[in-house]
Amino acid sequence: MSVRTGSSSLLFIPLWIPLLLAAVPTGLLWRADRRAARREHAGHCPHCGYDRTGLATTAKCPECGRG
Ligand SMILES: [Zn+2]
């Protein structure tokens, strides 16, 4: 949308357009980051967060003793 006022023209941009342009990639990056964080936590103890890599899935957590 542009309005001509004499020799100069003013450009009007609704504020929600730059907001949307910034929010969409931010939201997508945030979602990808959350997914990566969840995947990282997959091999960790759900109770204490201890890295269970190399342990049997049925083995108790050596850190907190819970399954
Ligand atoms: Zn644990």
N, CA, C, O and the ligand as a Tripos MOL2 file, in Angstrom:
@<TRIPOS>MOLECULE
protein
  269   267    68     0     0
PROTEIN
NO_CHARGES

@<TRIPOS>ATOM
      1 N           0.8350   -1.1800    0.0000 N.3       1 MET1
      2 CA          0.0000    0.0000    0.0000 C.3       1 MET1
      3 C           0.8860    1.2530    0.0000 C.2       1 MET1
      4 O           1.7290    1.4090    0.8840 O.2       1 MET1
      5 N           0.7100    2.1220   -0.9530 N.am      2 SER2
      6 CA          1.4940    3.3530   -0.9380 C.3       2 SER2
      7 C           0.5910    4.5280   -1.2390 C.2       2 SER2
      8 O          -0.3420    4.4250   -2.0360 O.2       2 SER2
      9 N           0.8740    5.6350   -0.5990 N.am      3 VAL3
     10 CA          0.0730    6.8400   -0.7820 C.3       3 VAL3
     11 C           0.9730    7.9360   -1.3220 C.2       3 VAL3
     12 O           2.0290    8.2190   -0.7580 O.2       3 VAL3
     13 N           0.5560    8.5430   -2.4040 N.am      4 ARG4
     14 CA          1.3830    9.6050   -2.9890 C.3       4 ARG4
     15 C           0.9830   10.9430   -2.3740 C.2       4 ARG4
     16 O          -0.1760   11.3500   -2.4520 O.2       4 ARG4
     17 N           1.9320   11.6080   -1.7760 N.am      5 THR5
     18 CA          1.6810   12.9380   -1.2220 C.3       5 THR5
     19 C           2.6570   13.8940   -1.8910 C.2       5 THR5
     20 O           3.8060   14.0210   -1.4670 O.2       5 THR5
     21 N           2.2020   14.5490   -2.9150 N.am      6 GLY6
     22 CA          3.0510   15.4740   -3.6480 C.3       6 GLY6
     23 C           4.1360   14.7310   -4.3980 C.2       6 GLY6
     24 O           3.8340   13.8490   -5.2020 O.2       6 GLY6
     25 N           5.4000   15.0690   -4.1530 N.am      7 SER7
     26 CA          6.4930   14.4410   -4.8810 C.3       7 SER7
     27 C           6.9990   13.1900   -4.1660 C.2       7 SER7
     28 O           7.6330   12.3350   -4.7860 O.2       7 SER7
     29 N           6.7220   13.0770   -2.8690 N.am      8 SER8
     30 CA          7.2160   11.8930   -2.1330 C.3       8 SER8
     31 C           6.0960   10.8930   -1.9320 C.2       8 SER8
     32 O           4.9190   11.2550   -1.9200 O.2       8 SER8
     33 N           6.4570    9.6660   -1.7780 N.am      9 SER9
     34 CA          5.4520    8.6360   -1.5100 C.3       9 SER9
     35 C           5.7840    7.9490   -0.1920 C.2       9 SER9
     36 O           6.9440    7.6830    0.1230 O.2       9 SER9
     37 N           4.7530    7.6770    0.5480 N.am     10 LEU10
     38 CA          4.9310    7.0010    1.8360 C.3      10 LEU10
     39 C           4.5040    5.5490    1.6900 C.2      10 LEU10
     40 O           3.5190    5.2260    1.0260 O.2      10 LEU10
     41 N           5.2700    4.6980    2.3260 N.am     11 LEU11
     42 CA          4.9610    3.2710    2.2700 C.3      11 LEU11
     43 C           4.4280    2.8380    3.6280 C.2      11 LEU11
     44 O           5.1170    2.9530    4.6420 O.2      11 LEU11
     45 N           3.2110    2.3460    3.6380 N.am     12 PHE12
     46 CA          2.6100    1.8830    4.8780 C.3      12 PHE12
     47 C           2.6530    0.3630    4.9330 C.2      12 PHE12
     48 O           2.1480   -0.3220    4.0440 O.2      12 PHE12
     49 N           3.2590   -0.1420    5.9800 N.am     13 ILE13
     50 CA          3.3030   -1.5890    6.2000 C.3      13 ILE13
     51 C           2.6230   -1.8780    7.5340 C.2      13 ILE13
     52 O           3.0520   -1.3760    8.5730 O.2      13 ILE13
     53 N           1.5680   -2.6820    7.5070 N.am     14 PRO14
     54 CA          0.9430   -3.0490    8.7870 C.3      14 PRO14
     55 C           1.9620   -3.7370    9.6850 C.2      14 PRO14
     56 O           2.7790   -4.5270    9.2110 O.2      14 PRO14
     57 N           1.9150   -3.4400   10.9760 N.am     15 LEU15
     58 CA          2.9240   -3.9520   11.9020 C.3      15 LEU15
     59 C           2.9410   -5.4670   12.0170 C.2      15 LEU15
     60 O           3.9640   -6.0520   12.3730 O.2      15 LEU15
     61 N           1.8170   -6.1060   11.7190 N.am     16 TRP16
     62 CA          1.7830   -7.5590   11.8780 C.3      16 TRP16
     63 C           2.5940   -8.2870   10.8010 C.2      16 TRP16
     64 O           2.9350   -9.4580   10.9690 O.2      16 TRP16
     65 N           2.9100   -7.5870    9.6760 N.am     17 ILE17
     66 CA          3.6720   -8.2520    8.6120 C.3      17 ILE17
     67 C           5.1210   -8.5190    9.0390 C.2      17 ILE17
     68 O           5.5570   -9.6670    8.9680 O.2      17 ILE17
     69 N           5.8940   -7.4990    9.4830 N.am     18 PRO18
     70 CA          7.2490   -7.8190    9.9640 C.3      18 PRO18
     71 C           7.2320   -8.7220   11.1930 C.2      18 PRO18
     72 O           8.1430   -9.5260   11.3890 O.2      18 PRO18
     73 N           6.1970   -8.5900   12.0180 N.am     19 LEU19
     74 CA          6.0810   -9.4560   13.1990 C.3      19 LEU19
     75 C           5.9320  -10.9100   12.7630 C.2      19 LEU19
     76 O           6.5690  -11.8070   13.3160 O.2      19 LEU19
     77 N           5.0840  -11.1260   11.7660 N.am     20 LEU20
     78 CA          4.8740  -12.4770   11.2600 C.3      20 LEU20
     79 C           6.1440  -13.0080   10.6080 C.2      20 LEU20
     80 O           6.4980  -14.1730   10.7880 O.2      20 LEU20
     81 N           6.8420  -12.1350    9.8370 N.am     21 LEU21
     82 CA          8.0720  -12.5430    9.1630 C.3      21 LEU21
     83 C           9.1450  -12.9620   10.1690 C.2      21 LEU21
     84 O           9.9640  -13.8340    9.8810 O.2      21 LEU21
     85 N           9.1370  -12.3410   11.3410 N.am     22 ALA22
     86 CA         10.1100  -12.7010   12.3700 C.3      22 ALA22
     87 C           9.6350  -13.9020   13.1870 C.2      22 ALA22
     88 O          10.4430  -14.7260   13.6170 O.2      22 ALA22
     89 N           8.3270  -13.9960   13.3970 N.am     23 ALA23
     90 CA          7.7930  -15.0310   14.2820 C.3      23 ALA23
     91 C           7.8100  -16.4170   13.6350 C.2      23 ALA23
     92 O           8.0380  -17.4130   14.3220 O.2      23 ALA23
     93 N           7.5720  -16.4910   12.3290 N.am     24 VAL24
     94 CA          7.4840  -17.7980   11.6690 C.3      24 VAL24
     95 C           8.8190  -18.5510   11.7180 C.2      24 VAL24
     96 O           8.8430  -19.6890   12.1860 O.2      24 VAL24
     97 N           9.9420  -17.9580   11.2500 N.am     25 PRO25
     98 CA         11.2110  -18.6880   11.3570 C.3      25 PRO25
     99 C          11.6290  -18.9460   12.7980 C.2      25 PRO25
    100 O          12.2510  -19.9660   13.0920 O.2      25 PRO25
    101 N          11.2920  -18.0280   13.6960 N.am     26 THR26
    102 CA         11.6160  -18.2250   15.1130 C.3      26 THR26
    103 C          10.8670  -19.4420   15.6530 C.2      26 THR26
    104 O          11.4390  -20.2770   16.3540 O.2      26 THR26
    105 N           9.6020  -19.5280   15.3210 N.am     27 GLY27
    106 CA          8.7960  -20.6550   15.7580 C.3      27 GLY27
    107 C           9.3010  -21.9700   15.1970 C.2      27 GLY27
    108 O           9.3390  -22.9750   15.9060 O.2      27 GLY27
    109 N           9.6880  -21.9710   13.9290 N.am     28 LEU28
    110 CA         10.1910  -23.1870   13.2920 C.3      28 LEU28
    111 C          11.5020  -23.6260   13.9300 C.2      28 LEU28
    112 O          11.7030  -24.8120   14.1910 O.2      28 LEU28
    113 N          12.3990  -22.6630   14.1840 N.am     29 LEU29
    114 CA         13.6830  -22.9810   14.8150 C.3      29 LEU29
    115 C          13.4740  -23.4950   16.2300 C.2      29 LEU29
    116 O          14.1510  -24.4280   16.6630 O.2      29 LEU29
    117 N          12.5300  -22.8830   16.9560 N.am     30 TRP30
    118 CA         12.2450  -23.2900   18.3240 C.3      30 TRP30
    119 C          11.7300  -24.7310   18.3380 C.2      30 TRP30
    120 O          12.1110  -25.5310   19.1930 O.2      30 TRP30
    121 N          10.8510  -25.0490   17.3670 N.am     31 ARG31
    122 CA         10.2930  -26.4030   17.3050 C.3      31 ARG31
    123 C          11.3780  -27.4270   17.0040 C.2      31 ARG31
    124 O          11.4180  -28.4970   17.6110 O.2      31 ARG31
    125 N          12.2800  -27.0860   16.0400 N.am     32 ALA32
    126 CA         13.3750  -27.9920   15.6890 C.3      32 ALA32
    127 C          14.2960  -28.1920   16.8850 C.2      32 ALA32
    128 O          14.7870  -29.2980   17.1140 O.2      32 ALA32
    129 N          14.5320  -27.1300   17.6480 N.am     33 ASP33
    130 CA         15.4060  -27.2100   18.8140 C.3      33 ASP33
    131 C          14.7740  -28.0890   19.8940 C.2      33 ASP33
    132 O          15.4630  -28.8820   20.5370 O.2      33 ASP33
    133 N          13.4610  -27.9440   20.0900 N.am     34 ARG34
    134 CA         12.7620  -28.7600   21.0940 C.3      34 ARG34
    135 C          12.8310  -30.2390   20.7130 C.2      34 ARG34
    136 O          13.0110  -31.1080   21.5660 O.2      34 ARG34
    137 N          12.6810  -30.5050   19.4050 N.am     35 ARG35
    138 CA         12.7390  -31.8900   18.9430 C.3      35 ARG35
    139 C          14.1180  -32.4840   19.1810 C.2      35 ARG35
    140 O          14.2360  -33.6280   19.6200 O.2      35 ARG35
    141 N          15.1670  -31.7090   18.8930 N.am     36 ALA36
    142 CA         16.5420  -32.1730   19.0790 C.3      36 ALA36
    143 C          16.8050  -32.4360   20.5580 C.2      36 ALA36
    144 O          17.4580  -33.4160   20.9170 O.2      36 ALA36
    145 N          16.2920  -31.5560   21.4070 N.am     37 ALA37
    146 CA         16.4880  -31.7120   22.8510 C.3      37 ALA37
    147 C          15.7910  -32.9790   23.3410 C.2      37 ALA37
    148 O          16.3290  -33.7010   24.1800 O.2      37 ALA37
    149 N          14.5970  -33.2470   22.8170 N.am     38 ARG38
    150 CA         13.8540  -34.4370   23.2200 C.3      38 ARG38
    151 C          14.6040  -35.7030   22.7820 C.2      38 ARG38
    152 O          14.6750  -36.6870   23.5170 O.2      38 ARG38
    153 N          15.1660  -35.6480   21.5520 N.am     39 ARG39
    154 CA         15.8990  -36.7970   21.0260 C.3      39 ARG39
    155 C          17.1520  -37.0580   21.8730 C.2      39 ARG39
    156 O          17.5230  -38.2040   22.1260 O.2      39 ARG39
    157 N          17.7840  -35.9750   22.2970 N.am     40 GLU40
    158 CA         18.9830  -36.0830   23.1160 C.3      40 GLU40
    159 C          18.6690  -36.7560   24.4450 C.2      40 GLU40
    160 O          19.4750  -37.5170   24.9810 O.2      40 GLU40
    161 N          17.4890  -36.4610   24.9640 N.am     41 HIS41
    162 CA         17.1030  -36.9930   26.2610 C.3      41 HIS41
    163 C          16.6460  -38.4430   26.1770 C.2      41 HIS41
    164 O          16.4290  -39.0750   27.2110 O.2      41 HIS41
    165 N          16.4950  -38.9850   24.9700 N.am     42 ALA42
    166 CA         15.9490  -40.3200   24.8090 C.3      42 ALA42
    167 C          16.7990  -41.3740   25.5160 C.2      42 ALA42
    168 O          16.2530  -42.3250   26.0760 O.2      42 ALA42
    169 N          18.1270  -41.2240   25.4990 N.am     43 GLY43
    170 CA         18.9960  -42.2180   26.1130 C.3      43 GLY43
    171 C          19.3370  -41.9210   27.5570 C.2      43 GLY43
    172 O          20.2680  -42.5060   28.1090 O.2      43 GLY43
    173 N          18.5880  -41.0110   28.1790 N.am     44 HIS44
    174 CA         18.8800  -40.6170   29.5500 C.3      44 HIS44
    175 C          17.8090  -41.1220   30.5060 C.2      44 HIS44
    176 O          16.6700  -41.3750   30.1120 O.2      44 HIS44
    177 N          18.1930  -41.2620   31.7530 N.am     45 CYS45
    178 CA         17.2490  -41.6760   32.7920 C.3      45 CYS45
    179 C          16.1690  -40.6110   32.9330 C.2      45 CYS45
    180 O          16.4890  -39.4310   33.0760 O.2      45 CYS45
    181 N          14.8770  -41.0090   32.8940 N.am     46 PRO46
    182 CA         13.8060  -40.0090   33.0080 C.3      46 PRO46
    183 C          13.7040  -39.4070   34.4060 C.2      46 PRO46
    184 O          13.0720  -38.3670   34.5920 O.2      46 PRO46
    185 N          14.3250  -40.0570   35.3900 N.am     47 HIS47
    186 CA         14.2330  -39.5740   36.7730 C.3      47 HIS47
    187 C          15.3480  -38.6000   37.1220 C.2      47 HIS47
    188 O          15.0970  -37.5500   37.7140 O.2      47 HIS47
    189 N          16.5840  -38.9460   36.7570 N.am     48 CYS48
    190 CA         17.6920  -38.0810   37.1710 C.3      48 CYS48
    191 C          18.4750  -37.5220   35.9830 C.2      48 CYS48
    192 O          19.3270  -36.6510   36.1540 O.2      48 CYS48
    193 N          18.1850  -38.0270   34.7690 N.am     49 GLY49
    194 CA         18.8580  -37.5090   33.5890 C.3      49 GLY49
    195 C          20.2120  -38.1460   33.3190 C.2      49 GLY49
    196 O          20.9490  -37.6800   32.4500 O.2      49 GLY49
    197 N          20.5510  -39.2020   34.0470 N.am     50 TYR50
    198 CA         21.8340  -39.8850   33.8600 C.3      50 TYR50
    199 C          21.8910  -40.5220   32.4680 C.2      50 TYR50
    200 O          20.9050  -41.0860   31.9930 O.2      50 TYR50
    201 N          23.0400  -40.4260   31.8320 N.am     51 ASP51
    202 CA         23.2220  -40.9880   30.5000 C.3      51 ASP51
    203 C          23.2850  -42.5100   30.5920 C.2      51 ASP51
    204 O          24.2210  -43.0700   31.1630 O.2      51 ASP51
    205 N          22.2780  -43.1680   30.0240 N.am     52 ARG52
    206 CA         22.1880  -44.6250   30.1090 C.3      52 ARG52
    207 C          22.7950  -45.3180   28.9050 C.2      52 ARG52
    208 O          22.5270  -46.4990   28.6800 O.2      52 ARG52
    209 N          23.6020  -44.6200   28.1260 N.am     53 THR53
    210 CA         24.2260  -45.2090   26.9400 C.3      53 THR53
    211 C          25.0510  -46.4310   27.3350 C.2      53 THR53
    212 O          25.8790  -46.3610   28.2430 O.2      53 THR53
    213 N          24.8230  -47.5420   26.6550 N.am     54 GLY54
    214 CA         25.5770  -48.7610   26.9220 C.3      54 GLY54
    215 C          24.9130  -49.6650   27.9370 C.2      54 GLY54
    216 O          25.3220  -50.8160   28.0920 O.2      54 GLY54
    217 N          23.9060  -49.1790   28.6280 N.am     55 LEU55
    218 CA         23.1960  -50.0040   29.6080 C.3      55 LEU55
    219 C          22.0360  -50.7230   28.9380 C.2      55 LEU55
    220 O          21.4710  -50.2340   27.9600 O.2      55 LEU55
    221 N          21.6840  -51.8960   29.4760 N.am     56 ALA56
    222 CA         20.5210  -52.6110   28.9600 C.3      56 ALA56
    223 C          19.2690  -51.8110   29.3030 C.2      56 ALA56
    224 O          19.2260  -51.1160   30.3180 O.2      56 ALA56
    225 N          18.2560  -51.9130   28.4540 N.am     57 THR57
    226 CA         17.0430  -51.1180   28.6790 C.3      57 THR57
    227 C          16.3290  -51.5420   29.9600 C.2      57 THR57
    228 O          15.5900  -50.7560   30.5520 O.2      57 THR57
    229 N          16.5570  -52.8170   30.3970 N.am     58 THR58
    230 CA         15.9000  -53.3010   31.6150 C.3      58 THR58
    231 C          16.7390  -53.0280   32.8630 C.2      58 THR58
    232 O          16.2550  -53.1820   33.9840 O.2      58 THR58
    233 N          17.9940  -52.6250   32.6680 N.am     59 ALA59
    234 CA         18.8860  -52.3820   33.8100 C.3      59 ALA59
    235 C          18.4430  -51.1540   34.5860 C.2      59 ALA59
    236 O          17.9210  -50.1940   34.0190 O.2      59 ALA59
    237 N          18.6640  -51.2040   35.9150 N.am     60 LYS60
    238 CA         18.3180  -50.0590   36.7520 C.3      60 LYS60
    239 C          19.3620  -48.9690   36.5670 C.2      60 LYS60
    240 O          20.5160  -49.2460   36.2420 O.2      60 LYS60
    241 N          18.9490  -47.7450   36.7750 N.am     61 CYS61
    242 CA         19.8440  -46.6050   36.6290 C.3      61 CYS61
    243 C          20.9080  -46.6610   37.7330 C.2      61 CYS61
    244 O          20.5590  -46.7180   38.9120 O.2      61 CYS61
    245 N          22.1930  -46.6470   37.3760 N.am     62 PRO62
    246 CA         23.2390  -46.7080   38.3940 C.3      62 PRO62
    247 C          23.3230  -45.4380   39.2430 C.2      62 PRO62
    248 O          23.9380  -45.4430   40.3090 O.2      62 PRO62
    249 N          22.7220  -44.3820   38.7840 N.am     63 GLU63
    250 CA         22.7950  -43.1200   39.5170 C.3      63 GLU63
    251 C          21.7190  -43.0170   40.5990 C.2      63 GLU63
    252 O          22.0090  -42.6760   41.7460 O.2      63 GLU63
    253 N          20.4650  -43.3160   40.2190 N.am     64 CYS64
    254 CA         19.3740  -43.1400   41.1820 C.3      64 CYS64
    255 C          18.7310  -44.4650   41.5860 C.2      64 CYS64
    256 O          17.9340  -44.5070   42.5230 O.2      64 CYS64
    257 N          19.0740  -45.5590   40.8760 N.am     65 GLY65
    258 CA         18.5680  -46.8690   41.2580 C.3      65 GLY65
    259 C          17.1610  -47.1850   40.7920 C.2      65 GLY65
    260 O          16.6110  -48.2410   41.1050 O.2      65 GLY65
    261 N          16.5810  -46.2530   40.0370 N.am     66 ARG66
    262 CA         15.2250  -46.4920   39.5360 C.3      66 ARG66
    263 C          15.3020  -47.0420   38.1180 C.2      66 ARG66
    264 O          16.2980  -46.8860   37.4120 O.2      66 ARG66
    265 N          14.2190  -47.6850   37.7370 N.am     67 GLY67
    266 CA         14.1590  -48.3260   36.4240 C.3      67 GLY67
    267 C          14.0820  -47.3280   35.3450 C.2      67 GLY67
    268 O          14.0250  -47.6920   34.1710 O.2      67 GLY67
    269 ZN         18.4120  -42.1960   37.1960 Zn       68 ZN68
@<TRIPOS>BOND
     1     1     2 1
     2     2     3 1
     3     3     4 2
     4     3     5 am
     5     5     6 1
     6     6     7 1
     7     7     8 2
     8     7     9 am
     9     9    10 1
    10    10    11 1
    11    11    12 2
    12    11    13 am
    13    13    14 1
    14    14    15 1
    15    15    16 2
    16    15    17 am
    17    17    18 1
    18    18    19 1
    19    19    20 2
    20    19    21 am
    21    21    22 1
    22    22    23 1
    23    23    24 2
    24    23    25 am
    25    25    26 1
    26    26    27 1
    27    27    28 2
    28    27    29 am
    29    29    30 1
    30    30    31 1
    31    31    32 2
    32    31    33 am
    33    33    34 1
    34    34    35 1
    35    35    36 2
    36    35    37 am
    37    37    38 1
    38    38    39 1
    39    39    40 2
    40    39    41 am
    41    41    42 1
    42    42    43 1
    43    43    44 2
    44    43    45 am
    45    45    46 1
    46    46    47 1
    47    47    48 2
    48    47    49 am
    49    49    50 1
    50    50    51 1
    51    51    52 2
    52    51    53 am
    53    53    54 1
    54    54    55 1
    55    55    56 2
    56    55    57 am
    57    57    58 1
    58    58    59 1
    59    59    60 2
    60    59    61 am
    61    61    62 1
    62    62    63 1
    63    63    64 2
    64    63    65 am
    65    65    66 1
    66    66    67 1
    67    67    68 2
    68    67    69 am
    69    69    70 1
    70    70    71 1
    71    71    72 2
    72    71    73 am
    73    73    74 1
    74    74    75 1
    75    75    76 2
    76    75    77 am
    77    77    78 1
    78    78    79 1
    79    79    80 2
    80    79    81 am
    81    81    82 1
    82    82    83 1
    83    83    84 2
    84    83    85 am
    85    85    86 1
    86    86    87 1
    87    87    88 2
    88    87    89 am
    89    89    90 1
    90    90    91 1
    91    91    92 2
    92    91    93 am
    93    93    94 1
    94    94    95 1
    95    95    96 2
    96    95    97 am
    97    97    98 1
    98    98    99 1
    99    99   100 2
   100    99   101 am
   101   101   102 1
   102   102   103 1
   103   103   104 2
   104   103   105 am
   105   105   106 1
   106   106   107 1
   107   107   108 2
   108   107   109 am
   109   109   110 1
   110   110   111 1
   111   111   112 2
   112   111   113 am
   113   113   114 1
   114   114   115 1
   115   115   116 2
   116   115   117 am
   117   117   118 1
   118   118   119 1
   119   119   120 2
   120   119   121 am
   121   121   122 1
   122   122   123 1
   123   123   124 2
   124   123   125 am
   125   125   126 1
   126   126   127 1
   127   127   128 2
   128   127   129 am
   129   129   130 1
   130   130   131 1
   131   131   132 2
   132   131   133 am
   133   133   134 1
   134   134   135 1
   135   135   136 2
   136   135   137 am
   137   137   138 1
   138   138   139 1
   139   139   140 2
   140   139   141 am
   141   141   142 1
   142   142   143 1
   143   143   144 2
   144   143   145 am
   145   145   146 1
   146   146   147 1
   147   147   148 2
   148   147   149 am
   149   149   150 1
   150   150   151 1
   151   151   152 2
   152   151   153 am
   153   153   154 1
   154   154   155 1
   155   155   156 2
   156   155   157 am
   157   157   158 1
   158   158   159 1
   159   159   160 2
   160   159   161 am
   161   161   162 1
   162   162   163 1
   163   163   164 2
   164   163   165 am
   165   165   166 1
   166   166   167 1
   167   167   168 2
   168   167   169 am
   169   169   170 1
   170   170   171 1
   171   171   172 2
   172   171   173 am
   173   173   174 1
   174   174   175 1
   175   175   176 2
   176   175   177 am
   177   177   178 1
   178   178   179 1
   179   179   180 2
   180   179   181 am
   181   181   182 1
   182   182   183 1
   183   183   184 2
   184   183   185 am
   185   185   186 1
   186   186   187 1
   187   187   188 2
   188   187   189 am
   189   189   190 1
   190   190   191 1
   191   191   192 2
   192   191   193 am
   193   193   194 1
   194   194   195 1
   195   195   196 2
   196   195   197 am
   197   197   198 1
   198   198   199 1
   199   199   200 2
   200   199   201 am
   201   201   202 1
   202   202   203 1
   203   203   204 2
   204   203   205 am
   205   205   206 1
   206   206   207 1
   207   207   208 2
   208   207   209 am
   209   209   210 1
   210   210   211 1
   211   211   212 2
   212   211   213 am
   213   213   214 1
   214   214   215 1
   215   215   216 2
   216   215   217 am
   217   217   218 1
   218   218   219 1
   219   219   220 2
   220   219   221 am
   221   221   222 1
   222   222   223 1
   223   223   224 2
   224   223   225 am
   225   225   226 1
   226   226   227 1
   227   227   228 2
   228   227   229 am
   229   229   230 1
   230   230   231 1
   231   231   232 2
   232   231   233 am
   233   233   234 1
   234   234   235 1
   235   235   236 2
   236   235   237 am
   237   237   238 1
   238   238   239 1
   239   239   240 2
   240   239   241 am
   241   241   242 1
   242   242   243 1
   243   243   244 2
   244   243   245 am
   245   245   246 1
   246   246   247 1
   247   247   248 2
   248   247   249 am
   249   249   250 1
   250   250   251 1
   251   251   252 2
   252   251   253 am
   253   253   254 1
   254   254   255 1
   255   255   256 2
   256   255   257 am
   257   257   258 1
   258   258   259 1
   259   259   260 2
   260   259   261 am
   261   261   262 1
   262   262   263 1
   263   263   264 2
   264   263   265 am
   265   265   266 1
   266   266   267 1
   267   267   268 2
@<TRIPOS>SUBSTRUCTURE
     1 MET1         2 RESIDUE 1 A MET
     2 SER2         6 RESIDUE 1 A SER
     3 VAL3        10 RESIDUE 1 A VAL
     4 ARG4        14 RESIDUE 1 A ARG
     5 THR5        18 RESIDUE 1 A THR
     6 GLY6        22 RESIDUE 1 A GLY
     7 SER7        26 RESIDUE 1 A SER
     8 SER8        30 RESIDUE 1 A SER
     9 SER9        34 RESIDUE 1 A SER
    10 LEU10       38 RESIDUE 1 A LEU
    11 LEU11       42 RESIDUE 1 A LEU
    12 PHE12       46 RESIDUE 1 A PHE
    13 ILE13       50 RESIDUE 1 A ILE
    14 PRO14       54 RESIDUE 1 A PRO
    15 LEU15       58 RESIDUE 1 A LEU
    16 TRP16       62 RESIDUE 1 A TRP
    17 ILE17       66 RESIDUE 1 A ILE
    18 PRO18       70 RESIDUE 1 A PRO
    19 LEU19       74 RESIDUE 1 A LEU
    20 LEU20       78 RESIDUE 1 A LEU
    21 LEU21       82 RESIDUE 1 A LEU
    22 ALA22       86 RESIDUE 1 A ALA
    23 ALA23       90 RESIDUE 1 A ALA
    24 VAL24       94 RESIDUE 1 A VAL
    25 PRO25       98 RESIDUE 1 A PRO
    26 THR26      102 RESIDUE 1 A THR
    27 GLY27      106 RESIDUE 1 A GLY
    28 LEU28      110 RESIDUE 1 A LEU
    29 LEU29      114 RESIDUE 1 A LEU
    30 TRP30      118 RESIDUE 1 A TRP
    31 ARG31      122 RESIDUE 1 A ARG
    32 ALA32      126 RESIDUE 1 A ALA
    33 ASP33      130 RESIDUE 1 A ASP
    34 ARG34      134 RESIDUE 1 A ARG
    35 ARG35      138 RESIDUE 1 A ARG
    36 ALA36      142 RESIDUE 1 A ALA
    37 ALA37      146 RESIDUE 1 A ALA
    38 ARG38      150 RESIDUE 1 A ARG
    39 ARG39      154 RESIDUE 1 A ARG
    40 GLU40      158 RESIDUE 1 A GLU
    41 HIS41      162 RESIDUE 1 A HIS
    42 ALA42      166 RESIDUE 1 A ALA
    43 GLY43      170 RESIDUE 1 A GLY
    44 HIS44      174 RESIDUE 1 A HIS
    45 CYS45      178 RESIDUE 1 A CYS
    46 PRO46      182 RESIDUE 1 A PRO
    47 HIS47      186 RESIDUE 1 A HIS
    48 CYS48      190 RESIDUE 1 A CYS
    49 GLY49      194 RESIDUE 1 A GLY
    50 TYR50      198 RESIDUE 1 A TYR
    51 ASP51      202 RESIDUE 1 A ASP
    52 ARG52      206 RESIDUE 1 A ARG
    53 THR53      210 RESIDUE 1 A THR
    54 GLY54      214 RESIDUE 1 A GLY
    55 LEU55      218 RESIDUE 1 A LEU
    56 ALA56      222 RESIDUE 1 A ALA
    57 THR57      226 RESIDUE 1 A THR
    58 THR58      230 RESIDUE 1 A THR
    59 ALA59      234 RESIDUE 1 A ALA
    60 LYS60      238 RESIDUE 1 A LYS
    61 CYS61      242 RESIDUE 1 A CYS
    62 PRO62      246 RESIDUE 1 A PRO
    63 GLU63      250 RESIDUE 1 A GLU
    64 CYS64      254 RESIDUE 1 A CYS
    65 GLY65      258 RESIDUE 1 A GLY
    66 ARG66      262 RESIDUE 1 A ARG
    67 GLY67      266 RESIDUE 1 A GLY
    68 ZN68       269 GROUP 0 **** ****
